[in-house]
Amino acid sequence: MMDETEFWELVDDTREAAEGDPEEQADLLVERLTQKDPDSVLDFARHFESRYNRAYRWDLWGAAWVLLDGASDDAFDFFRCWLIGQGRHVFEGAVHDPDSLADLLGDFDEEIDGDGEELGYAADEAYEQLTGTVAPDLAIPPAPPEPEGTPLDFENEDLLAERYPRLWERFRG
């Protein structure tokens, strides 16, 4: 069994070793997960997926939109993977108050940051390497069909600047 503490330790260790590069972090995660048993890999996947679903929120999408200067459905999916990769402190802070990302994030390089697509596949890849088979259904509640909360008009810059004053000032000011 992999508990939540171990999940976040793995995320933190691999991010630090990768010096914040999400693709490198994903490679390291696969490497570390293949040293565990398949059940632990599935536990990791469940922890990841449930947080990924929890971050499916309109207010967080708006923050991603400001941070990335626009965020399509796919971009927001990859942003949520990246956000988990930033560790518990940043993740929980962002879910609680998306505008706090302005203070929680260190250097932000638009070339590599904000897109953690590969992180989303790390557990599946590790499971396949270990077992030679595709990971089974994780048996956790599915993601909601629509993001949680109230939809935002992302095209309205005045609204975004008002809603995310710290992010707006730091990344668009």
C-alpha positions as CSV (number, residue, x, y, z in Angstrom):
1,M,0.0,0.0,0.0
2,M,1.1,3.5,-0.8
3,D,-0.3,6.2,1.5
4,E,-0.8,9.9,0.8
5,T,2.5,10.8,2.5
6,E,4.5,8.4,0.4
7,F,2.7,9.6,-2.7
8,W,3.7,13.3,-2.0
9,E,7.3,12.3,-1.0
10,L,7.7,10.6,-4.4
11,V,6.4,13.6,-6.2
12,D,8.7,16.0,-4.2
13,D,11.8,13.8,-4.6
14,T,11.4,13.4,-8.3
15,R,10.6,17.1,-8.8
16,E,13.7,18.1,-6.9
17,A,15.9,15.6,-8.7
18,A,14.6,16.8,-12.1
19,E,15.2,20.5,-11.0
20,G,11.6,21.3,-11.8
21,D,11.6,19.9,-15.4
22,P,8.2,18.1,-15.7
23,E,9.3,15.7,-18.5
24,E,12.4,14.7,-16.6
25,Q,10.3,14.4,-13.4
26,A,8.0,12.0,-15.3
27,D,10.9,9.8,-16.4
28,L,12.2,9.7,-12.8
29,L,8.7,8.8,-11.5
30,V,8.5,5.9,-13.9
31,E,12.0,4.8,-12.8
32,R,11.1,5.0,-9.1
33,L,7.7,3.4,-9.5
34,T,9.1,0.4,-11.4
35,Q,11.1,-0.4,-8.2
36,K,7.8,-1.0,-6.4
37,D,5.2,-3.7,-6.7
38,P,2.3,-3.3,-9.2
39,D,-0.2,-2.7,-6.4
40,S,1.8,0.3,-5.1
41,V,1.9,1.7,-8.6
42,L,-1.9,1.4,-8.8
43,D,-2.1,3.2,-5.4
44,F,0.1,6.0,-6.8
45,A,-2.2,6.2,-9.8
46,R,-5.3,6.4,-7.6
47,H,-3.7,9.2,-5.5
48,F,-2.8,11.0,-8.7
49,E,-6.1,10.6,-10.4
50,S,-8.2,11.6,-7.5
51,R,-6.2,14.9,-7.1
52,Y,-6.4,15.4,-10.9
53,N,-10.2,15.2,-10.6
54,R,-10.3,17.4,-7.6
55,A,-8.5,20.1,-9.5
56,Y,-11.2,20.1,-12.2
57,R,-12.6,23.5,-11.1
58,W,-13.6,26.6,-13.0
59,D,-11.7,28.9,-10.7
60,L,-8.5,26.9,-11.2
61,W,-9.0,26.9,-14.9
62,G,-9.2,30.7,-14.8
63,A,-5.9,30.8,-12.9
64,A,-4.3,28.5,-15.5
65,W,-5.7,30.8,-18.2
66,V,-4.0,33.8,-16.7
67,L,-0.7,31.9,-16.0
68,L,-0.5,30.4,-19.5
69,D,-2.1,33.2,-21.4
70,G,-4.9,31.0,-22.5
71,A,-5.7,27.4,-21.7
72,S,-7.7,24.9,-23.9
73,D,-9.3,21.8,-22.5
74,D,-6.1,19.8,-23.1
75,A,-3.9,22.6,-21.8
76,F,-5.9,22.6,-18.6
77,D,-5.6,18.8,-18.3
78,F,-1.9,19.0,-18.6
79,F,-1.8,22.0,-16.2
80,R,-3.5,19.9,-13.5
81,C,-0.9,17.1,-14.0
82,W,1.8,19.7,-13.6
83,L,0.2,21.2,-10.6
84,I,0.2,17.8,-8.8
85,G,3.9,17.6,-9.8
86,Q,4.5,20.8,-7.8
87,G,3.8,19.0,-4.6
88,R,1.2,19.0,-1.8
89,H,1.8,22.6,-0.6
90,V,1.4,24.2,-4.0
91,F,-1.4,21.9,-5.0
92,E,-3.5,22.3,-1.9
93,G,-2.9,26.0,-1.9
94,A,-4.0,26.4,-5.5
95,V,-7.2,24.3,-5.0
96,H,-8.0,26.3,-1.9
97,D,-7.2,29.7,-3.5
98,P,-6.1,29.7,-7.1
99,D,-4.8,33.3,-7.0
100,S,-2.3,32.2,-4.3
101,L,-0.3,30.6,-7.1
102,A,1.2,34.0,-7.7
103,D,2.9,33.6,-4.3
104,L,3.3,29.8,-4.3
105,L,5.2,29.4,-7.5
106,G,8.9,30.2,-7.8
107,D,10.4,30.9,-11.2
108,F,7.9,30.1,-14.0
109,D,9.3,29.3,-17.4
110,E,6.5,29.2,-20.0
111,E,8.6,26.9,-22.1
112,I,8.5,24.0,-19.6
113,D,6.3,25.0,-16.7
114,G,2.5,24.5,-16.6
115,D,2.5,21.4,-18.8
116,G,2.8,18.1,-17.0
117,E,1.2,15.8,-19.7
118,E,3.9,13.2,-19.2
119,L,3.3,13.1,-15.4
120,G,-0.2,11.9,-16.1
121,Y,1.1,8.8,-17.8
122,A,3.9,7.9,-15.4
123,A,2.0,5.3,-13.4
124,D,0.5,3.6,-16.4
125,E,3.9,3.4,-18.0
126,A,5.5,1.9,-14.8
127,Y,2.7,-0.6,-14.5
128,E,3.1,-1.8,-18.1
129,Q,6.9,-2.1,-17.6
130,L,6.4,-4.2,-14.4
131,T,3.6,-6.4,-15.6
132,G,3.5,-6.3,-19.4
133,T,-0.2,-5.4,-19.2
134,V,-2.2,-2.3,-19.3
135,A,-3.2,-1.0,-15.9
136,P,-6.7,-2.0,-14.8
137,D,-9.5,0.4,-14.0
138,L,-8.6,2.2,-10.8
139,A,-12.1,1.9,-9.4
140,I,-12.3,5.5,-8.1
141,P,-15.2,7.9,-8.8
142,P,-15.0,9.3,-12.3
143,A,-14.2,13.0,-13.0
144,P,-17.3,15.3,-13.0
145,P,-18.6,15.9,-16.5
146,E,-18.2,19.7,-16.0
147,P,-15.7,21.6,-13.8
148,E,-16.8,22.3,-10.3
149,G,-18.0,25.8,-9.4
150,T,-19.2,28.7,-11.5
151,P,-18.1,29.0,-15.2
152,L,-16.0,32.1,-16.0
153,D,-15.7,34.1,-19.2
154,F,-12.0,33.6,-19.9
155,E,-12.1,36.1,-22.7
156,N,-13.0,38.9,-20.3
157,E,-9.6,40.3,-19.2
158,D,-11.1,42.8,-16.8
159,L,-12.9,40.0,-15.0
160,L,-9.8,37.9,-14.9
161,A,-7.7,40.8,-13.6
162,E,-10.3,41.4,-10.9
163,R,-10.7,37.7,-10.0
164,Y,-7.0,36.9,-9.9
165,P,-5.3,40.2,-8.9
166,R,-2.0,38.7,-7.8
167,L,-1.6,36.3,-10.7
168,W,-2.6,39.1,-13.1
169,E,0.0,41.5,-11.7
170,R,2.8,38.9,-11.7
171,F,2.2,37.3,-15.0
172,R,0.3,39.8,-17.1
173,G,1.1,43.1,-15.5
